[in-house]
Amino acid sequence: MKLLKRDISAKDGSGYVSLLPTTPEDLWHTYNLLQTGDRIRCTTLRKVNKESSTGSVTSTKVRMNLTIEVTKVEFFKDSLEVRISGPNSAESAHVRMGAFHTLTLEIDKQFSIEKQCWDQIYLDRIDEACNPDRGADIAAVVMSGGLAHVCLVTGSVTVTKARIDMNIPKKRTGSSAHSKAITKFHDAIYRAILTHVPFDKVKCILLGSPGFQKDDFYKYLLTESVRRDDRQYIENKAKFVLCHSSSGHKCAIEELFSDPSILSKVTETKLSKEIEILNKFMRLLDTHPDKAYYGYLHVQKANEELAIDSLLISDELFRSSDVVTRKKYVALVESVRERGGTVYVFSTMHVSGQQLQQVSGVAAILRYPMPDLDELEEIAAAHEAGFAEFNDEDDEEISEEATKLKEEARMREDMADMGFD
């Protein structure tokens, strides 16, 4: 991402930035920067009707700069587009104020975003997107039975660069159809990697498959690269890492990062760090549950006690259309950082982010055990029940704070019966 201009007030955080996306990941960052109520300006095509002196009407598409107020944002990972809908909010010669329009953001298409407040999460997102050292961390290829996916894996997205799907006939005595199909399949993968993988930018290239299919392809790659004198392969063969995957489907790529031996080789990548910390959280949840909690109520309480060592949070929470909800999670992130904790923002474009989202989207690994946090569930239940009366048989299991809530509820009922408001 290229930052073309930035004008943000130090007083209240209002202002605008002008950006130019240059990679697919930049569009994902753009999607996460936009929120309902923002204003965005870029070039677009719109059909304009013109009436002649004779009364006939003709329609032509006119290219123009248009500013709209955001009401809806969508990210299309297959076509690599961000579509934003909303009413026109600036004077235009061709579009009346308030008329709805949909803008489409693509790679190499400049745009400007204006916000009432650029909070720290937004600013961090811009810094990450505009970091010149950021690029495709890893290339990954998974294959099985004629199906293969060639992908680039970055810190935020996994982009499919090529999908190969061929019919591989079964081995038959006296027939060479199987071996010819395998050779054709390997050649298609070979060419796809050569075309789509930026060897100078990726740290490594993972080859995954069930069984020995990856080994057979790697042998083919080494032989063919020498025969064809493909310097890209010859000079970068040390970057190839063979590993196990259950299939050739794209979802199998995440399996590669669950292998500790693979994680050790890609330890500097953002995705590998996220997977490693999520695996650590899951292990603690099983072995030391007093040091691993999820859900905003538990995590916020742990933060108040300065207990959070690592905060795991999904970027989905920052896309909330509810401003109060977003501010709540932004404040949590800033507070954890101020108190010495490490924050990991997970992308829901990766399986690891989707897994975190399934457990509320926010979790924490604590510096020390806090078994008392379990009592918050009882307190939360009391609040949700509107201070409903508890059963006497449950009194022994209720925390001291929950008991106070019960007594307050009974007192309020007694006062209401006596005519007090």
Number of C-alpha atoms within 10 A of each C-alpha: 24 17 16 12 11 13 12 17 13 9 7 11 15 15 16 21 18 18 23 21 23 15 16 19 24 24 25 22 20 21 20 19 19 22 21 19 17 18 23 25 20 18 16 17 16 18 13 13 13 12 10 9 7 6 8 8 10 11 11 11 11 13 12 15 13 22 25 25 24 23 17 15 18 13 18 12 17 8 9 17 18 19 15 23 19 23 19 23 20 16 12 13 6 13 19 13 13 14 11 15 20 19 22 17 23 20 17 13 13 18 20 17 21 21 20 15 16 19 15 14 21 17 12 11 15 20 13 16 24 18 13 10 9 13 18 26 21 24 27 25 28 29 29 20 17 17 19 25 25 27 26 23 25 21 22 21 21 24 20 17 15 18 18 16 16 14 12 17 15 11 11 9 6 6 10 11 14 15 14 13 17 20 13 15 22 23 16 18 23 18 10 19 22 14 11 15 20 16 19 9 14 17 19 20 25 24 24 28 26 16 14 14 18 24 15 12 21 19 10 15 19 14 12 16 16 12 9 8 11 13 11 14 20 14 10 13 16 10 16 16 16 18 21 21 24 17 20 24 17 20 15 20 28 19 15 23 21 14 14 11 11 17 18 11 14 18 13 12 17 17 25 23 17 19 20 17 16 22 14 13 24 15 13 17 16 10 11 12 17 18 22 27 26 21 13 17 14 20 24 22 14 24 20 13 10 17 23 28 20 21 24 24 25 23 21 18 20 22 18 15 14 12 13 10 13 17 16 14 19 17 14 20 22 14 16 22 16 10 14 13 22 16 18 19 21 28 23 18 17 20 18 20 24 16 15 20 20 10 12 14 22 25 25 29 29 23 15 14 15 16 11 10 16 14 16 16 13 16 21 13 13 19 13 10 11 11 18 14 15 18 7 7 7 8 13 9 11 15 15 13 12 23 18 13 19 20 14 14 17 16 12 15 14 12 11 11 10 9 8 9 7
